[in-house]
Amino acid sequence: MKKKELYSARFSRSNRTFFFDIKETVSGIVYLQISESKLVDDQFEHQRLSVFAESLDNFIDELAKAKYALRKISEQQHSEKKRKTQKR
């Protein structure tokens, strides 16, 4: 018996496509599988991450923290580049 797909969503940016699939194992365990597919040298590379239901809240909390940190760091870098450009 194979894994059962319960939900699927995706979005694409540039040469990458991200998939968010909720699956159920043959033993009935439900999990989220996040996959990335990207085109590299005329071939697709795939990366996958599985998050099980009992870890999902912690995963999302840490992901939200990482999102905040990434935006903050990105804004700081953008401000620094802008300041350096204005000094010229």
Backbone as CSV, one residue per row, in Angstrom:
resi,resn,N_x,N_y,N_z,CA_x,CA_y,CA_z,C_x,C_y,C_z
1,MET,0.845,-1.194,0.000,0.000,0.000,0.000,0.883,1.248,0.000
2,LYS,0.530,2.267,-0.750,1.360,3.463,-0.814,0.803,4.589,0.039
3,LYS,1.599,5.635,0.191,1.204,6.799,0.975,-0.004,7.470,0.335
4,LYS,-0.867,7.977,1.180,-2.076,8.649,0.712,-1.878,10.160,0.819
5,GLU,-2.155,10.880,-0.281,-2.039,12.338,-0.267,-3.392,12.931,0.105
6,LEU,-3.410,13.767,1.168,-4.646,14.338,1.682,-4.856,15.784,1.260
7,TYR,-3.767,16.467,0.953,-3.823,17.890,0.596,-2.578,18.216,-0.204
8,SER,-2.693,19.150,-1.140,-1.534,19.563,-1.913,-1.692,21.013,-2.360
9,ALA,-0.614,21.780,-2.233,-0.575,23.168,-2.717,0.842,23.420,-3.215
10,ARG,0.975,24.406,-4.100,2.299,24.726,-4.618,2.372,26.175,-5.051
11,PHE,3.606,26.668,-5.146,3.848,27.964,-5.769,5.218,27.939,-6.414
12,SER,5.383,28.777,-7.431,6.638,28.820,-8.175,7.227,30.218,-8.139
13,ARG,8.541,30.271,-8.076,9.308,31.506,-8.176,10.555,31.192,-8.974
14,SER,10.791,31.973,-10.011,11.968,31.803,-10.845,12.039,30.363,-11.344
15,ASN,13.136,29.674,-11.060,13.279,28.296,-11.536,12.972,27.266,-10.450
16,ARG,12.281,27.694,-9.392,11.966,26.804,-8.269,10.452,26.665,-8.097
17,THR,10.043,25.468,-7.726,8.648,25.226,-7.364,8.638,24.573,-5.992
18,PHE,7.780,25.075,-5.121,7.640,24.538,-3.773,6.289,23.846,-3.662
19,PHE,6.289,22.672,-3.036,5.076,21.887,-2.838,4.850,21.693,-1.348
20,PHE,3.607,21.807,-0.935,3.209,21.572,0.447,2.150,20.476,0.416
21,ASP,2.545,19.285,0.821,1.656,18.129,0.742,1.428,17.536,2.120
22,ILE,0.183,17.280,2.439,-0.140,16.545,3.652,-0.405,15.110,3.214
23,LYS,0.337,14.201,3.831,0.259,12.793,3.451,-0.029,11.933,4.671
24,GLU,-0.451,10.733,4.383,-0.706,9.762,5.441,0.071,8.488,5.110
25,THR,0.825,8.000,6.089,1.585,6.769,5.875,0.634,5.574,5.888
26,VAL,1.150,4.431,5.495,0.329,3.216,5.482,-0.159,2.851,6.885
27,SER,0.566,3.309,7.912,0.151,3.031,9.290,-0.748,4.121,9.869
28,GLY,-1.154,5.106,9.026,-2.102,6.129,9.457,-1.502,7.382,10.062
29,ILE,-0.195,7.545,10.012,0.462,8.734,10.566,0.407,9.847,9.522
30,VAL,-0.081,11.018,9.939,-0.235,12.163,9.043,0.969,13.096,9.214
31,TYR,1.473,13.611,8.098,2.621,14.512,8.151,2.576,15.494,6.983
32,LEU,3.321,16.584,7.148,3.484,17.592,6.107,4.810,17.330,5.407
33,GLN,4.774,17.285,4.094,6.005,17.162,3.323,6.168,18.429,2.480
34,ILE,7.274,19.138,2.718,7.599,20.335,1.953,8.687,19.934,0.970
35,SER,8.441,20.195,-0.303,9.389,19.802,-1.340,9.763,21.013,-2.182
36,GLU,10.991,21.006,-2.629,11.467,22.018,-3.564,11.959,21.290,-4.801
37,SER,11.559,21.786,-5.934,12.029,21.249,-7.201,12.617,22.414,-7.979
38,LYS,13.851,22.250,-8.432,14.468,23.342,-9.198,15.221,22.783,-10.387
39,LEU,15.238,23.576,-11.415,15.906,23.208,-12.656,17.370,23.610,-12.573
40,VAL,18.251,22.614,-12.720,19.694,22.840,-12.688,20.300,22.071,-13.852
41,ASP,20.912,22.790,-14.760,21.563,22.155,-15.920,20.619,21.198,-16.655
42,ASP,19.432,21.666,-16.958,18.431,20.899,-17.704,17.931,19.646,-16.990
43,GLN,18.146,19.570,-15.677,17.619,18.470,-14.875,16.978,19.043,-13.625
44,PHE,15.978,18.341,-13.103,15.324,18.792,-11.886,15.978,18.165,-10.670
45,GLU,16.284,19.007,-9.690,16.770,18.551,-8.390,15.626,18.674,-7.401
46,HIS,15.525,17.709,-6.505,14.437,17.700,-5.531,15.009,17.641,-4.115
47,GLN,14.428,18.436,-3.245,14.754,18.431,-1.823,13.440,18.251,-1.075
48,ARG,13.447,17.453,-0.007,12.213,17.224,0.737,12.465,17.320,2.239
49,LEU,11.454,17.800,2.923,11.468,17.906,4.380,10.128,17.409,4.884
50,SER,10.144,16.501,5.840,8.902,15.988,6.420,8.761,16.483,7.849
51,VAL,7.576,16.973,8.187,7.284,17.449,9.539,6.037,16.714,10.010
52,PHE,6.174,15.994,11.111,5.051,15.220,11.634,4.185,16.082,12.543
53,ALA,2.938,15.703,12.670,1.926,16.511,13.365,2.375,16.947,14.754
54,GLU,3.021,16.062,15.507,3.419,16.405,16.876,4.509,17.473,16.929
55,SER,5.198,17.712,15.834,6.258,18.722,15.791,5.852,19.975,15.034
56,LEU,4.677,19.979,14.451,4.291,21.066,13.551,4.237,22.430,14.237
57,ASP,3.652,22.515,15.424,3.570,23.813,16.110,4.952,24.386,16.387
58,ASN,5.870,23.546,16.887,7.235,24.012,17.146,7.936,24.406,15.847
59,PHE,7.719,23.637,14.800,8.315,23.936,13.497,7.845,25.298,12.999
60,ILE,6.539,25.540,13.078,5.979,26.806,12.605,6.469,27.974,13.462
61,ASP,6.575,27.777,14.776,7.097,28.830,15.655,8.521,29.213,15.259
62,GLU,9.370,28.219,15.063,10.761,28.492,14.687,10.859,29.075,13.281
63,LEU,9.995,28.624,12.391,9.966,29.177,11.040,9.571,30.656,11.067
64,ALA,8.602,31.004,11.915,8.189,32.405,12.049,9.337,33.259,12.596
65,LYS,10.093,32.724,13.545,11.249,33.448,14.083,12.310,33.649,12.996
66,ALA,12.547,32.610,12.219,13.527,32.703,11.137,13.063,33.705,10.081
67,LYS,11.782,33.725,9.790,11.223,34.684,8.825,11.461,36.113,9.314
68,TYR,11.185,36.371,10.577,11.390,37.695,11.158,12.872,38.077,11.081
69,ALA,13.758,37.147,11.464,15.195,37.423,11.445,15.685,37.691,10.022
70,LEU,15.213,36.911,9.074,15.610,37.094,7.678,15.200,38.465,7.161
71,ARG,13.975,38.872,7.458,13.516,40.195,7.014,14.315,41.308,7.662
72,LYS,14.588,41.174,8.950,15.346,42.193,9.670,16.766,42.321,9.111
73,ILE,17.422,41.184,8.904,18.784,41.187,8.360,18.783,41.750,6.938
74,SER,17.811,41.367,6.146,17.706,41.853,4.769,17.507,43.368,4.735
75,GLU,16.647,43.877,5.606,16.418,45.323,5.683,17.684,46.056,6.108
76,GLN,18.427,45.474,7.067,19.670,46.107,7.525,20.693,46.161,6.385
77,GLN,20.820,45.063,5.654,21.761,45.029,4.539,21.361,46.027,3.460
78,HIS,20.070,46.109,3.180,19.579,47.059,2.178,19.891,48.488,2.618
79,SER,19.674,48.789,3.891,19.956,50.138,4.411,21.442,50.457,4.327
80,GLU,22.297,49.484,4.651,23.741,49.696,4.585,24.194,49.949,3.150
81,LYS,23.682,49.186,2.208,24.047,49.380,0.795,23.587,50.740,0.313
82,LYS,22.401,51.148,0.719,21.852,52.446,0.332,22.728,53.565,0.894
83,ARG,23.144,53.439,2.155,23.999,54.444,2.779,25.342,54.554,2.071
84,LYS,25.931,53.411,1.708,27.229,53.412,1.011,27.088,54.053,-0.370
85,THR,25.995,53.798,-1.047,25.765,54.364,-2.377,25.593,55.884,-2.286
86,GLN,24.922,56.358,-1.254,24.702,57.790,-1.091,25.981,58.536,-0.762
87,LYS,26.956,57.880,-0.120,28.223,58.513,0.261,29.106,58.779,-0.948
88,ARG,28.903,58.082,-2.020,29.767,58.221,-3.206,29.556,59.503,-3.903
